Amino acid sequence: MAQLLTHLDCFNKFGAPEKESAMTLWDVPTALEIGVIPKRLYCNKAMVQPLSAAFVNLIKSGCVNELKTWDGCFNIRNKRNGASPSLHSWGVAIDVNAAWNRYHAPPTLSKAFVKCFTDAGFDWGGNWSSPDGMHFQLTKETFEALT
């Protein structure tokens, strides 16, 4: 398995999350505003290209109908275990369908839905030993290529 993006990667690239040094208010293109895909999104600039690709994948595959809730991107906070900052602190992670994909619970997202994001440069938390099925974050490779 490839190495995951870490809070240290983000800190080394952008500094403290409170600086919001790489954040942007992205106006999602109208053609991608299908279902609950957000119209505007405050995220890291590096997320615009991969999220655009993931949204196109969702629409083309029909999996956009599985997107029930958009549960956030930017949120300065520690991970649930409290040991280190969450990647949400730098706006390089998103949560979707949180009510149906609780932390440590078996994920409910379809393989096709997940593939829409992994093909666009995201790692999925549903594959982790402690599953976080709502969570997608930039792969380390995508992060390094776009920052």
Secondary structure, 3 states (H helix, E strand, C coil): CCCCCCHHHHHHHHCCHHHCCCEEEEECCHHHCCCCCCCEEEEEHHHHHHHHHHHHHHHHHCHHHHCCCECCCCCCCECCCCCCECHHHHCCEEEECHHHCCECCCCCCCHHHHHHHHCCCEEEHHHCCCCECCEEEECHHHHHHHC
